[in-house]
Amino acid sequence: MRPKLPVVVIVGRPNVGKSTLFNRIVGKRVAVVEDSPGITRDRLYAETQSSGRHFVVVDTGGILFMDDDPLVEQIRVQAQIALAEADVVLFLVDAAEGINPADIDLANHLRGFKKPILVVANKADNPKREATAGEFYELGIGDVYSVSGLHGRGVHALIDHVVGLLPPVEVLADEREEIRLAIVGRPNVGKSSLFNAFTGEQRAIVSNIPGTTRDAIDTLIEYRDERFRLIDTAGLRRRGKTQGTVEYYMALRATNAIERAQCALIVIDGNDGLTDGDKRIAKIAHDEGRALVVAVNKWDLIEPPDGYPRRPSPEKKAFVKQLRNEHPEIAYAAICFTSAIESAGLEPVLDKVISSVESWNFRIQTGPLNRLIQDAMFSRPYTSKGKIFKVYYATQVGARPPSFVLFCNDPDLMHFSYKRYLENQIRKMYPLEGTPIRVIARERSKDERD
C-alpha cells in the first residue's frame, strides 16, 4: 500500500518570498530564488516531513488580479489549480511592506475557501516587524504568523501548526515502481506544451518566450498500467554563458532532473533539425547512463498531424538518418515524431519510454554473453602494437544501464572502435533500443590466470 499525502500550498503576490519559505520548509534549495518578481511561474512540488507527518508542499507563482499580461494570467491559473488540491493554504504577505492592494485582492479571492488558511507575514526579521505584522488581521482571512523564510525565524512554529491541521493520510493500493521521465531540451522547443499534452491539463505554463519554465516540475500520469513521474525542466544552455544568473540555476536544475530520472525524453524542434544544443543535452543524458528517447516535436509544421502512423515517411527517414549519422554515440536512442499542439504521436512516445526502461533494466546470462563475445572476436580479431587482444571471460556486472566487464590480457589494447564493435554485436543479439550500455576491459588477475 502507498499513502496519498496531504498538500500544503503557498500562495501570495509576487516577490513576497514564497520560494524562500518553500525551500526552508522542505529543507533544501529546490525552487529558484532571486530578488526579482516573477521567478516562479509554474507549480513546484516537494515532499517533506515534520513530527512524523509526511506531506507535500507546493510553491506557486505570484498572483495578480489586475494585470492583462497573458503570462500573468497563466500564473494565476496555475495557482488556482494548486489551490484546488490544497489541504492547507499558506497565504504569504510581506511584513516589511505592510498590506498591499494585491494582498487585499487575493484575500477577497480566498474568502470562503473551505480549507484552513494561515496568513504568513514573511520577512519579519526583527521584533519590530514581528510586532507590526498584526495589521494583516485586517484582511479577515485567518490567523497571522510572523516568520522569516530567509533566516528561519518562526518557521518551526508555523510548521508545527500546519501539521496539526493536516487531514489523515489516505492509503491507496500499491503499484509498480513509477517510471521517472525527465523532459529536457533547448529553450522553446515545446517541452512544456508536450508536458501539458501528456497530462491533459495546463500543468506547466506555455509561452513562446524562451525560458518560461524555470524549475523542474513533477507530476504523475497513468498509461498502460504504468505510473509515470513526468519532470518538466527549464531549457538547457551552455553554462559558460549563464554562470551566476537565473539561467545558470535553470540549467543546474535540468541536469539534476536527468540525474534522478530513469529515462530522458529529449525534445527536438523538428523545424530546426538537429542542433549542437540538442547534441550537448543528449550527451548529458548519455554520460549519466539514462535510457533515452528523442521526441521530434512540432512535426505538424512538416507533415499533416495524422497521428503519425508507424510506417515512416521519407521526411522522417531522412531526419532519423541525420540524427544517427551526426551523433552515433546515441544511435541507440528511440525516436518518435510528435506535435504537442495537436496532441499527435504521444502514445508512441510513452510506449518507447516503457520499452527503453525495460532495456535499461535488461540482464544477459553469463553463458550466452561469453559465447556472443567469443563469436564476435573470432569473426573479427583485433591486433594492436603487435599483440592480439584476447578476452578470457565476460560478465554483466550491473543494469541501469547494462554494464559488462571483459577480463582480458591487456585493457590498453581495446581501441574505442573495437569497443564500439563489441557493443554493436551485443545490440544485434539483444533488444537494447533506448539504453546506453557500458563495456569495460579489465586485466585478468594473477589468481584468475592460475
Secondary structure, 3 states (H helix, E strand, C coil): CEEECCEEEEEECCCCCHHHHHHHHHCCCCCCCCCCCCCCCCCEEEEEEECCEEEEEEECCCCCCCCCCHHHHHHHHHHHHHHHCCCEEEEEEECCCCCCHHHHHHHHHHCCCCCCEEEEEECCCCHHHHHHHHHHHHHCCCCEEECECCCCECHHHHHHHHHHHCCCCEEECCCCCCEEEEEEECCCCCHHHHHHHHHCCCCCCCCCCCCCCCCCEEEEEEECCEEEEEEECCCCCCHHHCCCCHHHHHHHHHHHHHHHCCEEEEEEECCCCCCHHHHHHHHHHHHCCCEEEEEEECHHHCCCCCCCCCCCCHHHHHHHHHHHHHCHHHCCCEEEECECCCCECHHHHHHHHHHHHHHHCCCCCHHHHHHHHHHHHHHCCCEECCEECCEEEEEEEECCCCEEEEEECCHHHCCHHHHHHHHHHHHHHCCCCCCCCEEEEEECCHHHHC
